[in-house]
Amino acid sequence: MIIKAILKINPNAKVIVNGKDINTCEIEWLDGTTPIPVADIQAKMVEVQAEYDANQYQRDRVYPSIGDQLDMLWHTMDKDNELQHKFYDFYQTIKKVKVAHPKK
């Protein structure tokens, strides 16, 4: 999270961070990168966390693999009388994920 915050402030920053706590970690600025004050990094970390939290639905929206989806579609073509039923199964599978984890 520290490096993500730093790169949000300066996308070109070259930096090494040793540790996970902004208050105790060691930050080494490389290749002439201007150091960013810890308070600025902390403020940006709050924003990065808020963005992460707001996009939980993206992490929860897990669809069947592309292979499984294509297999469902392929099998809709094997028998005409089963076409609607199998397409409906495919539709319901995708819809279930979309309804459970709507976009925000």
C-alpha positions as CSV (number, residue, x, y, z in Angstrom):
1,M,0.0,0.0,0.0
2,I,2.9,2.4,0.7
3,I,4.4,2.0,-2.7
4,K,0.9,2.3,-4.4
5,A,0.4,5.6,-2.5
6,I,3.9,6.9,-3.5
7,L,3.2,6.0,-7.2
8,K,-0.2,7.7,-7.1
9,I,1.7,10.9,-6.0
10,N,4.6,10.4,-8.3
11,P,4.1,7.7,-11.0
12,N,7.8,8.0,-12.0
13,A,9.2,7.5,-8.5
14,K,12.0,5.1,-8.0
15,V,11.8,3.8,-4.5
16,I,12.5,0.9,-2.2
17,V,10.3,0.4,0.9
18,N,11.4,-1.9,3.7
19,G,8.5,-2.6,6.0
20,K,4.7,-2.4,5.9
21,D,4.0,0.3,8.5
22,I,4.5,3.8,7.2
23,N,5.5,5.0,10.7
24,T,8.4,2.5,11.0
25,C,9.4,1.5,7.4
26,E,12.6,2.6,5.7
27,I,12.1,4.4,2.4
28,E,15.0,4.6,0.0
29,W,14.5,7.1,-2.8
30,L,16.5,6.1,-5.9
31,D,17.7,7.8,-9.1
32,G,17.2,11.3,-7.9
33,T,13.5,10.8,-7.0
34,T,12.4,13.7,-4.8
35,P,11.4,12.4,-1.4
36,I,7.7,12.7,-0.5
37,P,6.8,13.7,3.1
38,V,5.5,10.8,5.2
39,A,2.3,12.9,5.9
40,D,1.6,13.2,2.2
41,I,2.1,9.4,1.8
42,Q,-0.2,8.7,4.7
43,A,-3.0,10.9,3.3
44,K,-2.7,9.2,-0.1
45,M,-2.8,5.8,1.6
46,V,-6.2,6.7,2.9
47,E,-7.4,7.5,-0.6
48,V,-5.9,4.3,-2.1
49,Q,-7.6,2.3,0.6
50,A,-10.9,4.0,-0.1
51,E,-10.6,3.3,-3.8
52,Y,-9.8,-0.4,-3.0
53,D,-12.8,-0.7,-0.7
54,A,-15.1,1.0,-3.2
55,N,-14.2,-1.6,-5.8
56,Q,-14.9,-4.7,-3.8
57,Y,-17.5,-5.7,-6.3
58,Q,-14.8,-6.1,-8.9
59,R,-13.0,-8.6,-6.8
60,D,-16.2,-10.5,-6.0
61,R,-17.4,-10.7,-9.6
62,V,-15.9,-14.0,-10.5
63,Y,-17.4,-15.5,-13.6
64,P,-17.0,-19.1,-14.8
65,S,-13.8,-19.4,-16.8
66,I,-13.9,-18.4,-20.4
67,G,-13.5,-22.1,-21.3
68,D,-16.6,-23.0,-19.3
69,Q,-18.5,-20.1,-20.8
70,L,-17.6,-21.1,-24.3
71,D,-18.4,-24.7,-23.5
72,M,-21.9,-23.6,-22.3
73,L,-22.4,-21.8,-25.6
74,W,-21.0,-24.7,-27.6
75,H,-23.5,-27.1,-26.1
76,T,-26.4,-24.8,-26.9
77,M,-25.7,-25.8,-30.5
78,D,-25.7,-29.5,-30.1
79,K,-29.5,-30.1,-30.2
80,D,-32.0,-27.5,-31.5
81,N,-34.7,-28.5,-29.0
82,E,-32.4,-27.9,-26.1
83,L,-31.0,-24.6,-27.5
84,Q,-33.2,-22.3,-25.4
85,H,-32.8,-24.3,-22.2
86,K,-29.0,-24.3,-22.4
87,F,-28.7,-20.7,-23.4
88,Y,-30.9,-19.9,-20.4
89,D,-28.5,-21.8,-18.2
90,F,-25.6,-19.7,-19.5
91,Y,-27.6,-16.5,-19.0
92,Q,-28.6,-17.5,-15.5
93,T,-25.0,-18.3,-14.5
94,I,-23.7,-14.9,-15.6
95,K,-26.7,-13.1,-14.3
96,K,-26.2,-14.7,-10.8
97,V,-22.8,-13.1,-10.5
98,K,-23.9,-9.7,-11.8
99,V,-26.9,-9.6,-9.4
100,A,-24.8,-10.7,-6.4
101,H,-22.1,-8.1,-7.1
102,P,-23.6,-5.1,-8.9
103,K,-21.4,-2.3,-10.3
104,K,-21.4,0.8,-8.1
